[in-house]
Amino acid sequence: MDSLKYTTQGTCSREIDIKLKDGVIDSVMFTGGCHGNLQGVSALVKGMKPEEAISRLKGIRCGTKSTSCPDQLALALEKMI
């Protein structure tokens, strides 16, 4: 199992813990941020191939910020693969 502890930048969340198993996302846990929304994002990407999650999440912005928690997750997944 591959895992990564990723420090986010420019978001309310501070860190993302990601685990991949057999080439698919096994778990995602955010530290900080909007707890309910990030639980939802984590549940939605579970079982997904990282490439699919990246294509769906990369570039999403939060308000006037240049990034978002989903975008940071995409960047972390790119780093993993």
Summary of the structure (lengths in Angstrom):
residues: 81
radius of gyration: 11.3
end to end distance: 12.7
largest distance: 36.6
contacts: 239
relative contact order: 0.24
helix: 38%
strand: 30%
